Amino acid sequence: MATHSVVPRNLWEHPDPQSTQMAAFKRSLEKANGVTLPDYHSMYQWSIQNRIAFWDFCWNYFPIIHEGTYDRITDKNARIDSIPDWFPGVRLNYAENLLFTAAHPGETPSTVTTVGKEDNKIAVTEVREGDHEPTVNLTWRELRQRTGRLSQAMKAAGVQKGDRIAVVASNSIDTLTVLLATTALGAIFSSASTDTGVKGILDRIRQIQPRWVFMDDTAVYNGKTVDLRPKIAQVVEGMAVIPQFQGIISVPRFRDRPADITHIPRTRTLAEFLAGASSDQLEFVRVRFRDPFLIAFSSGTTGEPKCIVHSVGGVLMNGNKEGRLNRSMNPNAITLQYTTTGWIMYNSCVSALLFGAKPILYDGSPFQPDPTILVKLLEKHK
């Protein structure tokens, strides 16, 4: 009996591959290193066989805001468990790179601009479940102002470089602002979704000993509204053993009607916390390439969730590489990555800002009112 091999159907093919950012990167890499790389796979092999040269090229190719210089990339002979230092001498800030643009790749110190992130351009769009609530669009000016105000409030509340700030919140503009304000100060961000149980929350955040925890006061999912104040009270009780813990900031899910949290100890509203800000001035604490800015967690299915620490420089470098080369991100792009804040894809979602692209932050069930909602949102916001 004859057998026939099945050739997979070609779903899509780029009409002009040589016009892509990947092709431009490959041409520049070949020229800089005097090599000829016939295709993508040969470039990939070259990158892993010449790691030092490859990452040195990437550093000078991508526009990353920084100061300082390095005299070596890393010690390629160091054991991985020694956590090798990368780009020693370089200092940078995660939030600064999301909110602004480096004028010239490789320039030291960077000239900081708003190219692609102009004041009146829409930076981010917030959509709630099923698109049933008014869409919120925030300009780059407004995003920078909100970040500045919250970072000043955090600074007044004692937050400094190396402190941990945790959130238990939805994929919203408020959560994004907490991420940006935290990392602007050189502090470390960690997040969990609102559907995480109290034990799951405490198993995570007690490990990192946060100074402050931001929690949504209400959640909406699959058409149901859930009062989160009992969970807030239990988290406050569970965090009593952590000496660094200062309290919880209650973030209103419905901005025009924040929940009454006066009966919950060590808890204040976001409005009360923001009242401590003296201005909305942005200040960026530039840290080492290897310094942490984000703590994610394993699932916890095989015991207590394990901390997964991400460095500022590593995420900015690899984010540029993946975003520009593999996803063709640019200031005209619009992205929708469905995710909760408890998943590492949350970082992928908001990293669109790095390129001046506009992320759509979607909160809620992807099946409300029906399974076509995300496709319809793409059509609406394209």
SEKOLZA-201638 format. One line per 2 residues: number of its first residue (from 1); their letters; for each residue x, y, z of C-alpha. Coordinates in steps of 0.5 Angstrom, whole numbers, plus 500, padded with zeros to 3 digits. Example, Ala and Ser with C-alpha at 12.3 -4.5 7.8 and 13.67 -1.06 7.14 Angstrom:
# SEKOLZA-201638
1 = AS = 525:491:516; 527:498:514
//
This chain:
# SEKOLZA-201638
1 = MA = 500:500:500; 503:507:498
3 = TH = 504:512:503; 504:519:502
5 = SV = 507:525:506; 503:530:508
7 = VP = 506:537:507; 503:542:512
9 = RN = 499:548:509; 503:554:509
11 = LW = 499:559:513; 503:565:512
13 = EH = 509:568:509; 512:575:510
15 = PD = 511:578:503; 518:582:504
17 = PQ = 523:578:509; 529:583:507
19 = ST = 525:589:510; 524:586:517
21 = QM = 528:588:523; 530:581:523
23 = AA = 534:582:516; 536:589:518
25 = FK = 539:586:525; 543:580:521
27 = RS = 546:585:516; 549:589:521
29 = LE = 551:583:525; 555:580:519
31 = KA = 558:587:517; 560:588:524
33 = NG = 563:582:525; 566:580:518
35 = VT = 562:574:517; 556:571:512
37 = LP = 550:568:515; 546:565:510
39 = DY = 540:564:514; 536:565:520
41 = HS = 539:558:523; 546:560:521
43 = MY = 545:566:525; 543:563:531
45 = QW = 548:558:531; 553:564:530
47 = SI = 550:567:536; 551:561:541
49 = QN = 558:559:539; 560:567:539
51 = RI = 556:569:546; 561:575:548
53 = AF = 561:578:541; 553:577:540
55 = WD = 551:580:546; 556:586:545
57 = FC = 553:587:538; 546:587:541
59 = WN = 548:592:547; 551:597:541
61 = YF = 545:596:537; 539:596:541
63 = PI = 537:603:544; 537:602:551
65 = IH = 538:608:556; 544:608:561
67 = EG = 550:611:563; 557:608:565
69 = TY = 561:603:560; 564:596:561
71 = DR = 571:593:560; 568:586:559
73 = IT = 561:583:557; 562:577:562
75 = DK = 566:572:565; 565:566:560
77 = NA = 569:561:564; 565:563:571
79 = RI = 560:557:573; 553:558:572
81 = DS = 552:558:580; 556:563:581
83 = IP = 551:568:578; 556:571:573
85 = DW = 556:579:572; 554:582:566
87 = FP = 556:589:563; 559:591:570
89 = GV = 560:599:570; 553:600:566
91 = RL = 547:603:570; 540:603:568
93 = NY = 533:603:570; 527:599:567
95 = AE = 521:604:568; 526:610:565
97 = NL = 526:605:559; 519:604:558
99 = LF = 517:611:559; 522:614:555
101 = TA = 527:613:549; 534:613:548
103 = AH = 536:617:542; 542:613:539
105 = PG = 544:606:540; 550:605:544
107 = ET = 551:612:546; 554:613:553
109 = PS = 551:616:557; 544:616:553
111 = TV = 541:622:550; 533:621:553
113 = TT = 528:623:548; 520:622:548
115 = VG = 521:620:540; 515:615:539
117 = KE = 512:616:546; 510:623:545
119 = DN = 506:627:550; 499:626:547
121 = KI = 500:620:544; 496:614:547
123 = AV = 500:610:551; 496:604:554
125 = TE = 489:602:553; 485:599:559
127 = VR = 479:594:557; 475:591:562
129 = EG = 471:584:562; 467:583:555
131 = DH = 468:591:554; 462:592:558
133 = EP = 465:598:561; 468:605:558
135 = TV = 475:604:555; 480:608:558
137 = NL = 486:611:554; 492:614:557
139 = TW = 497:618:554; 504:618:555
141 = RE = 504:625:559; 499:622:563
143 = LR = 502:615:564; 509:619:566
145 = QR = 505:624:571; 501:618:574
147 = TG = 508:614:575; 511:620:578
149 = RL = 506:622:583; 506:614:585
151 = SQ = 513:614:586; 513:620:590
153 = AM = 508:617:594; 512:611:595
155 = KA = 518:615:596; 515:619:602
157 = AG = 512:612:605; 520:610:605
159 = VQ = 521:606:599; 528:605:597
161 = KG = 532:601:592; 532:594:594
163 = DR = 525:594:597; 520:589:595
165 = IA = 513:592:593; 507:586:591
167 = VV = 501:587:588; 495:582:588
169 = AS = 491:586:582; 488:586:576
171 = NS = 491:587:569; 490:595:569
173 = ID = 493:601:568; 493:602:576
175 = TL = 497:596:576; 502:598:571
177 = TV = 503:605:575; 505:601:581
179 = LL = 510:597:577; 513:603:573
181 = AT = 513:607:580; 516:601:584
183 = TA = 522:600:579; 523:607:578
185 = LG = 526:608:585; 530:601:584
187 = AI = 525:597:588; 523:590:586
189 = FS = 516:589:583; 512:582:584
191 = SA = 505:581:582; 499:575:583
193 = ST = 492:575:581; 486:577:585
195 = DT = 483:569:584; 489:567:588
197 = GV = 487:564:595; 490:567:601
199 = KG = 495:561:602; 497:562:595
201 = IL = 498:569:596; 502:569:603
203 = DR = 506:563:600; 509:568:595
205 = IR = 509:575:598; 512:572:605
207 = QI = 518:570:602; 520:576:599
209 = QP = 518:581:605; 515:587:601
211 = RW = 514:593:605; 507:595:602
213 = VF = 502:591:598; 497:594:593
215 = MD = 491:590:593; 484:591:589
217 = DT = 478:592:593; 474:588:588
219 = AV = 474:583:582; 470:582:576
221 = YN = 470:575:573; 466:571:569
223 = GK = 460:576:570; 461:575:578
225 = TV = 463:581:582; 467:579:588
227 = DL = 468:583:594; 476:582:596
229 = RP = 476:586:603; 475:579:607
231 = KI = 482:577:603; 485:583:604
233 = AQ = 484:583:612; 486:575:612
235 = VV = 493:578:608; 494:583:613
237 = EG = 493:578:619; 498:573:615
239 = MA = 503:579:614; 504:580:621
241 = VI = 510:576:622; 514:580:617
243 = PQ = 517:586:620; 518:590:614
245 = FQ = 511:590:612; 508:597:613
247 = GI = 501:595:610; 496:595:604
249 = IS = 494:600:599; 487:598:597
251 = VP = 486:600:590; 479:601:587
253 = RF = 476:596:582; 471:602:580
255 = RD = 474:608:581; 468:612:582
257 = RP = 466:608:588; 472:605:592
259 = AD = 470:600:597; 470:602:605
261 = IT = 476:599:608; 476:603:614
263 = HI = 475:597:619; 481:593:616
265 = PR = 487:595:620; 494:597:617
267 = TR = 490:599:610; 489:605:607
269 = TL = 486:607:600; 490:609:594
271 = AE = 487:616:594; 490:617:601
273 = FL = 497:614:600; 497:618:594
275 = AG = 496:624:598; 503:623:601
277 = AS = 506:625:594; 509:632:594
279 = SD = 509:632:586; 509:628:580
281 = QL = 516:629:579; 519:623:575
283 = EF = 526:620:579; 530:614:576
285 = VR = 534:610:580; 539:607:575
287 = VR = 542:600:578; 547:595:576
289 = FR = 545:591:569; 545:585:574
291 = DP = 540:588:579; 533:585:580
293 = FL = 527:589:579; 522:583:578
295 = IA = 520:577:582; 516:572:579
297 = FS = 514:565:582; 513:558:580
299 = SG = 506:555:580; 507:552:587
301 = TT = 504:545:585; 510:541:587
303 = GE = 511:545:594; 512:552:596
305 = PK = 512:557:590; 520:558:588
307 = CI = 522:565:587; 524:567:580
309 = VH = 528:573:580; 529:577:573
311 = SV = 535:583:572; 534:589:570
313 = GG = 539:589:564; 537:582:562
315 = VL = 530:583:561; 531:590:557
317 = MN = 536:587:553; 532:580:551
319 = GN = 526:584:551; 529:589:545
321 = KE = 532:582:542; 525:579:542
323 = GR = 520:585:541; 524:588:535
325 = LN = 527:582:532; 521:576:533
327 = RS = 515:580:534; 517:586:529
329 = MN = 515:591:535; 515:599:533
331 = PN = 512:605:535; 506:604:531
333 = AI = 504:597:534; 498:595:538
335 = TL = 498:589:542; 494:585:546
337 = QY = 497:579:550; 491:576:554
339 = TT = 494:574:561; 493:575:569
341 = TG = 498:579:573; 500:572:576
343 = WI = 503:570:570; 510:571:567
345 = MY = 506:573:560; 504:580:564
347 = NS = 511:582:563; 511:581:556
349 = CV = 504:584:556; 507:591:558
351 = SA = 514:591:555; 510:593:549
353 = LL = 511:600:552; 519:599:551
355 = FG = 518:600:543; 513:606:544
357 = AK = 507:601:542; 501:601:545
359 = PI = 499:595:549; 491:593:551
361 = LY = 490:591:558; 485:586:558
363 = DG = 482:584:565; 477:579:566
365 = SP = 474:572:562; 476:571:555
367 = FQ = 470:568:554; 465:574:556
369 = PD = 460:575:553; 463:570:548
371 = PT = 469:566:546; 470:572:540
373 = IL = 471:578:545; 479:578:544
375 = VK = 478:578:536; 473:583:536
377 = LL = 477:587:541; 483:587:536
379 = EK = 479:589:530; 476:595:534
381 = HK = 483:597:536; 487:596:530
//
